[in-house]
Amino acid sequence: MREGSRFGGSTRALVHLPARRTTPVRELGRRALMALTLLVIIVGLVYVDRDAYTDGYDGKVGLIDAIYYATVTITTTGYGDITPIAPHSRVINAIIVTPLRLLFLVLLVGTTLEVLATEGRRAILDTRWRKRMRNHVVVIGYGTKGRSAVNTLRRNEADMAKVVVIDETPRALADAGRDGLAAIQGDATRRELLQRAEISKAREVIITLDRDDAAILTTLTVRRLNPSAHVVVACREHDNVSLLRQSGADAVVTSSDAVGRLLGLSAVSPNLGTVIEDLLSSGEGLEVYERIVTPDEVDRAPGDIEGEQVIAVVRNKTLRRFYDPAVAKLQVGDEVIVIRRAPAS
């Protein structure tokens, strides 16, 4: 895939699908090295057997003449001023040099065709990928917070084929590719780039940018393109939380405040801090989980659920605490948010 493609002018920011094994530059270098190797082989054959060749200029063939002969021969130019005169040299040209010349042409034409085919294939794959994107998750910013969010989605058995990353840095795109994610490189505050990610059809948008001003502008643009998506934003400073909510964020997580509270709790009560950290992490210990109420739990109180601790109930898309009298008994269609033991990975 091309590194660093940006959406601007006539250049489209195509999606970077995962699992490409080599870069175009490396592949082109490999083929150039193969072509040079073929040329060196022919030069060596002619120079070692130079007495079996004649030069129309002075009758003698040296190293420069051998390089010249190999070049015009392998490119099928063939001026005819240097020719093999001995029978064995003609046989060598027939059974060795000619196949090498054909291999060089195949290599040259194949490289050109592959470049053209690769670009065409990328455009086709991009179009096909965009048509499949419905109810997907867009992660804007693939730093530490973005990767952690994706890992949480993966542990909760989310479909990784329905996750697309947007980031400005080639390193982040490489990380996303290694994690098996589709990715688009560019500035997420630009409307056109978000449209390439089919943001208007997304179900969830997770914004984890390093600057709050960029996060606010991105949230405004996302909300304008998709009024119904659930937008979660990471905010660095508490003073900017209200601005992000006014911009259209459904949930705002203040990283500095969250870390500060965890540090404070750990200082006041190490055990309390450990429990909170355990709940925030996943894969071991305790975890917070949301699920549908099972048929045998209907008409039971939230506190009667065995094996899990219900802390909230979602009824008619409204979140209610477990002690709310309105959810004293669970109903069909309710969702419960529970603290449970993390399943073994």
TAJONOR-V444251 format. One line per field, one symbol per residue. ss: DSSP state (H for helix, E for strand, - for the rest). psi: psi as a letter, one per 20 degrees, with the letter a starting at -180 (. if undefined). burial: b if it has 24 or more other C-alpha atoms within 12 Angstrom, else e. A space follows every 10 residues. Layout:
ss=???
psi=???
burial=???
This chain:
ss=-------E-- E----E---- ---HHHHHHH HHHHHHHHHH HHHHHHHH-H HHEEE----- --HHHHHHHH HHHH------ -EEE--HHHH HHHHHHHHHH HHHHHHHHHH HHHHHHHHHH HHHHHHHHHH HH----EEEE ---HHHHHHH HHHHH----H HHEEEEE--H HHHHHHHH-- -EEEE----- HHHHHH--HH H--EEEE--- -HHHHHHHHH HHHHH----E EEEEE--HHH HHHHHHH--- EEEEHHHHHH HHHHHHHH-H HHHHHHHHHH -----EEEEE EE--HHH--- -HHH----EE EEEEE--EEE E---HHH--- ----EEEEEE E----
psi=qpqkpqopcj pqnqqoqrkp hqqhggghhg hhhgghgggh ggggggghkh ijqqpigjiq oagghggggh ghghjjgmhj hpqphqghhh gghgiggghh ghhggggghh gghhgghggg hggghggggh hioplrppoo olbggghggg hggghkkqoi ikppqpqhph ghhgggghjk qqqppaoiip ghghhhjlhi jqhqpoomri phhhhghggg gghhhniiqo ppppphphhi ghghghijph ppoogggggg ggggghggnh gghggghghh rqircqqpqp rqpqhiipjq qhiipqiqop iqpopljppp qhjphhkhpq rpiqqqpqpr ppqp.
burial=bbbbbbbeee ebbbbbbbee eeeeeeeeee beeebbebbb bbbebbbebb ebbbbeeeee bbeebbbbbb bebbbeeeee ebbbbeeebe eebeeebeeb bebbbebbee beeeeeeeee ebeeebeebb eebebbbbbb bbbebbbebb bebeeeeeeb bbbbbbbbbb ebbbbbbebb bbbbbbbbbb bbbbbbbbbb bbbbbbbbbb ebbbbbbbbb bbbebbeebb bbbbbbbeeb bebbbebbbb bbbbbeeeee ebeeeeeeee eeeeebbeeb ebeeebbbbe eebeeeeeee bbbebeeebb bbbbbeeeeb ebeeeebebb beebbbbbbb eeeee
